[in-house]
Amino acid sequence: MSDAADPRTRGSHYTRFVTNLTISVSDDVLRRVRVEAAVQGMSVSRFVGRVLEDKFLADDAYERAMTDFLAGEPYLAPPPRADGRAWPTRDEMHRRGASL
């Protein structure tokens, strides 16, 4: 996505306040980050910021999806039995002599 089409930026500057961050990485990681930032046409600083934003957006989306999933009904309901009887409960399954 180009910076012009990205809602997080307008032109060559961020639309909100940003804070500088100093990080330590190996020479190999720095070399790869520089190459990838150049390929995407952005500074190393903007590239690293974008990677972190994307990661947190994905984490937030996962958390929302998991919360929605866990708030719902059980995902897999047992299929109906051919004879029309109800499936035994967990307690019934573990009683001796239970008729299934």
DOTORKE-643658 format. One record per residue: x, y, z negated of N, C-alpha, C, O, CB in turn. Coordinates in steps of 0.1 Angstrom, whole numbers, padded with zeros to 4 digits, always signed. Glycine has a CB too. Layout:
XYZXYZXYZXYZXYZ/...
END
This chain:
+0009-0012+0000+0000+0000+0000+0009+0012+0000+0018+0013-0008-0010+0000-0012/+0006+0022+0008+0014+0034+0009+0011+0043-0003+0000+0042-0009+0012+0041+0022/+0020+0052-0006+0018+0061-0018+0005+0070-0015-0002+0073-0025+0030+0070-0020/+0003+0074-0003-0009+0082+0000-0022+0075-0003-0032+0081-0007-0008+0087+0015/-0022+0062+0000-0035+0054-0002-0036+0049-0017-0046+0044-0021-0035+0043+0007/-0025+0050-0024-0025+0044-0038-0031+0054-0048-0026+0066-0049-0011+0040-0042/-0042+0051-0055-0048+0060-0064-0039+0064-0076-0042+0074-0082-0061+0055-0069/-0028+0057-0078-0019+0060-0089-0010+0072-0086-0004+0078-0095-0011+0048-0093/-0009+0075-0073+0001+0086-0069-0006+0095-0059-0016+0091-0053+0013+0080-0063/-0001+0107-0057-0005+0116-0047+0008+0122-0041+0016+0128-0048-0014+0128-0052/+0010+0119-0028+0022+0124-0022+0035+0118-0029+0036+0105-0030+0023+0139-0022/+0044+0126-0033+0056+0121-0039+0057+0123-0054+0068+0122-0059+0068+0129-0032/+0046+0125-0061+0046+0126-0075+0034+0119-0082+0024+0117-0075+0046+0141-0079/+0036+0115-0094+0025+0109-0101+0014+0119-0105+0017+0131-0106+0031+0102-0114/+0002+0115-0106-0009+0123-0109-0011+0125-0124-0020+0132-0129-0022+0118-0103/-0003+0118-0132-0004+0119-0146+0010+0120-0152+0020+0119-0145-0011+0107-0153/+0011+0124-0165+0024+0125-0171+0031+0112-0172+0024+0102-0175+0022+0132-0185/+0044+0112-0170+0052+0100-0171+0063+0102-0181+0067+0114-0183+0057+0095-0157/+0068+0092-0187+0079+0092-0196+0090+0084-0190+0088+0073-0185+0075+0087-0210/+0102+0089-0192+0114+0081-0187+0117+0070-0196+0114+0070-0208+0126+0090-0187/+0123+0059-0191+0126+0047-0198+0139+0042-0194+0142+0042-0182+0115+0036-0196/+0148+0039-0203+0161+0033-0200+0161+0019-0202+0157+0014-0213+0172+0040-0208/+0165+0011-0192+0165-0004-0194+0179-0009-0190+0187-0002-0184+0154-0011-0185/+0182-0021-0195+0195-0027-0192+0192-0040-0184+0184-0048-0188+0203-0031-0205/+0198-0041-0173+0196-0053-0164+0210-0057-0159+0219-0049-0159+0186-0051-0153/+0211-0070-0154+0224-0074-0149+0226-0068-0135+0217-0062-0129+0224-0090-0147/+0238-0068-0130+0241-0063-0117+0233-0069-0106+0229-0063-0097+0256-0064-0114/+0231-0082-0107+0223-0090-0097+0209-0085-0097+0203-0083-0086+0224-0105-0100/+0203-0083-0108+0189-0078-0109+0188-0064-0103+0179-0061-0095+0184-0079-0123/+0198-0056-0107+0197-0042-0102+0199-0042-0087+0192-0034-0080+0209-0034-0108/+0207-0050-0081+0209-0051-0067+0196-0055-0060+0192-0049-0050+0220-0061-0063/+0189-0065-0066+0177-0069-0060+0166-0058-0061+0158-0056-0052+0172-0082-0066/+0165-0052-0072+0155-0041-0074+0158-0030-0064+0148-0025-0058+0156-0036-0089/+0170-0026-0062+0174-0015-0053+0169-0019-0039+0164-0011-0031+0189-0012-0053/+0172-0031-0035+0168-0036-0021+0153-0036-0020+0148-0031-0010+0174-0050-0018/+0146-0042-0030+0131-0042-0029+0125-0028-0029+0115-0026-0022+0125-0051-0040/+0130-0019-0037+0125-0006-0037+0127+0001-0024+0118+0008-0019+0132+0003-0048/+0139-0001-0018+0142+0005-0005+0132-0001+0006+0127+0007+0015+0156+0002-0001/+0130-0014+0005+0121-0020+0015+0107-0014+0014+0100-0012+0024+0120-0035+0013/+0102-0011+0002+0089-0005+0000+0089+0010+0000+0079+0016-0001+0084-0009-0014/+0101+0016+0003+0102+0030+0005+0099+0039-0007+0093+0049-0007+0092+0034+0015/+0104+0034-0018+0103+0042-0031+0116+0041-0039+0124+0033-0037+0091+0036-0039/+0116+0050-0049+0128+0050-0058+0128+0038-0067+0117+0031-0069+0128+0063-0066/+0139+0035-0072+0140+0024-0082+0131+0026-0094+0124+0017-0098+0155+0022-0087/+0131+0039-0099+0123+0042-0110+0108+0040-0107+0101+0034-0115+0125+0057-0114/+0103+0045-0096+0089+0043-0092+0086+0028-0090+0076+0023-0094+0086+0051-0079/+0096+0021-0083+0093+0006-0081+0092-0001-0094+0083-0009-0096+0105+0001-0073/+0101+0001-0104+0100-0006-0117+0087-0002-0124+0080-0011-0130+0112-0002-0126/+0083+0011-0123+0071+0015-0129+0059+0008-0123+0050+0004-0130+0069+0030-0128/+0059+0007-0110+0048+0000-0103+0048-0015-0106+0037-0020-0108+0050+0002-0087/+0059-0021-0107+0059-0036-0111+0053-0037-0125+0045-0046-0127+0074-0041-0111/+0057-0029-0134+0051-0030-0148+0036-0027-0148+0029-0034-0155+0058-0020-0157/+0032-0016-0141+0017-0013-0140+0010-0025-0134-0001-0029-0140+0015-0001-0132/+0015-0031-0124+0008-0042-0117+0007-0054-0127-0003-0061-0127+0015-0046-0104/+0018-0057-0134+0018-0068-0144+0007-0065-0155+0000-0075-0158+0032-0069-0150/+0006-0053-0160-0003-0050-0170-0018-0050-0165-0027-0055-0172+0000-0037-0177/-0020-0046-0153-0033-0046-0147-0037-0061-0145-0049-0064-0148-0033-0039-0133/-0028-0070-0141-0031-0084-0139-0034-0090-0153-0044-0098-0154-0020-0091-0133/-0026-0087-0163-0029-0092-0177-0042-0088-0182-0050-0096-0187-0018-0087-0186/-0046-0075-0180-0059-0070-0184-0070-0077-0177-0080-0081-0183-0060-0055-0181/-0069-0079-0164-0079-0086-0156-0081-0101-0161-0092-0106-0162-0076-0086-0141/-0069-0107-0164-0070-0121-0169-0077-0121-0182-0086-0130-0185-0056-0127-0170/-0074-0112-0191-0080-0111-0204-0095-0109-0203-0103-0116-0211-0073-0100-0213/-0099-0100-0194-0114-0098-0193-0120-0110-0187-0131-0114-0192-0116-0086-0183/-0114-0117-0178-0120-0129-0172-0121-0140-0182-0131-0147-0183-0112-0134-0160/-0111-0142-0190-0111-0152-0201-0122-0149-0211-0129-0158-0215-0097-0154-0207/-0123-0137-0215-0133-0133-0225-0147-0135-0219-0156-0141-0226-0131-0118-0229/-0149-0132-0207-0162-0134-0200-0165-0149-0200-0176-0153-0202-0163-0128-0186/-0155-0157-0196-0157-0171-0195-0160-0178-0208-0170-0186-0209-0144-0178-0189/-0153-0174-0219-0155-0180-0232-0168-0176-0238-0173-0182-0247-0143-0177-0241/-0173-0164-0234-0186-0159-0239-0198-0166-0233-0209-0165-0238-0187-0144-0237/-0196-0173-0222-0207-0179-0215-0210-0193-0220-0205-0198-0230-0204-0180-0200/-0219-0200-0213-0223-0213-0217-0212-0223-0213-0203-0219-0205-0236-0217-0209/-0212-0235-0218-0202-0245-0214-0201-0246-0199-0212-0246-0192-0205-0259-0220/-0190-0247-0194-0187-0246-0179-0193-0259-0172-0199-0258-0162-0173-0245-0176/-0190-0270-0178-0194-0283-0172-0205-0290-0181-0202-0294-0192-0182-0292-0170/-0217-0291-0176-0227-0298-0182-0227-0312-0177-0224-0315-0166-0241-0291-0180/-0230-0322-0186-0230-0336-0181-0241-0338-0171-0252-0332-0173-0231-0345-0193/-0238-0346-0161-0249-0349-0152-0260-0357-0158-0258-0364-0168-0243-0356-0139/-0272-0356-0153-0283-0363-0159-0281-0378-0157-0275-0383-0147-0297-0359-0152/-0286-0386-0166-0284-0400-0165-0295-0406-0156-0306-0400-0154-0286-0407-0179/-0291-0417-0149-0300-0423-0139-0313-0428-0145-0324-0428-0139-0293-0434-0132/-0312-0432-0158-0324-0438-0165-0332-0427-0172-0342-0431-0178-0320-0448-0174/-0328-0415-0171-0336-0404-0177-0334-0401-0192-0339-0392-0197-0350-0406-0175/-0327-0410-0198-0324-0409-0213-0314-0397-0215-0306-0394-0206-0319-0422-0219/-0314-0391-0226-0304-0381-0230-0291-0387-0233-0290-0399-0238-0309-0372-0242/-0280-0380-0230-0267-0385-0234-0266-0385-0249-0271-0376-0256-0256-0376-0227/-0258-0395-0255-0256-0395-0269-0248-0383-0274-0239-0378-0266-0250-0408-0274/-0250-0379-0286-0242-0368-0292-0229-0373-0296-0226-0386-0296-0249-0361-0304/-0220-0365-0300-0206-0369-0304-0208-0378-0317-0201-0389-0318-0198-0357-0308/-0216-0374-0326-0218-0382-0338-0224-0396-0335-0220-0406-0341-0227-0375-0348/-0233-0396-0326-0239-0409-0322-0229-0418-0315-0229-0430-0317-0251-0407-0312/-0220-0412-0308-0209-0420-0301-0200-0427-0311-0194-0437-0308-0201-0411-0291/-0198-0421-0322-0188-0426-0332-0194-0434-0343-0187-0439-0352-0180-0415-0338/-0207-0436-0343-0213-0445-0353-0212-0460-0348-0213-0462-0336-0228-0441-0355/-0210-0469-0357-0209-0483-0353-0223-0488-0349-0233-0484-0355-0204-0492-0365/-0223-0495-0338-0235-0501-0334-0244-0492-0326-0256-0495-0324-0242-0507-0345/-0239-0480-0323-0248-0471-0315-0252-0477-0302-0243-0483-0295-0240-0457-0314/-0264-0475-0298-0269-0480-0285-0267-0469-0275-0273-0458-0276-0283-0484-0286/-0259-0471-0265-0257-0461-0254-0265-0465-0242-0264-0458-0232-0242-0461-0251/
END
